[in-house]
Amino acid sequence: MSKNEEKTHIIPYRTFLLVLLVLLTFTFISIGVTSYNLGPFTVLTALLLATLKTILILTYFMHLKFDVKMFGILVAAVLALIAVVIFITFLDYLFR
């Protein structure tokens, strides 16, 4: 392999460890939220934390931050579609 073809880590390991700690913190917060009765906000809080964890995983562990911008646009479109489907599901549940 020549010097130009050599693959190196774009993100330092310290950043990976920091992101891992944030993901673990969000996981423990989502576990803690289930012990409180927040009504309909319990599910909303769990989905919000899951969305934040997904964004962190896509950005750092799947290197979407340093990839072609078109991939980021496609992922954002899929996440927007999922958000619309979940919103419609909540509306259906609310007005039954």
Secondary structure, 3 states (H helix, E strand, C coil): CCCCCCCCCCCCHHHHHHHHHHHHHHHHHHHHHCCCCCCCHHHHHHHHHHHHHHHHHHHHHCCHHHCCHHHHHHHHHHHHHHHHHHHHHHHHHHCC
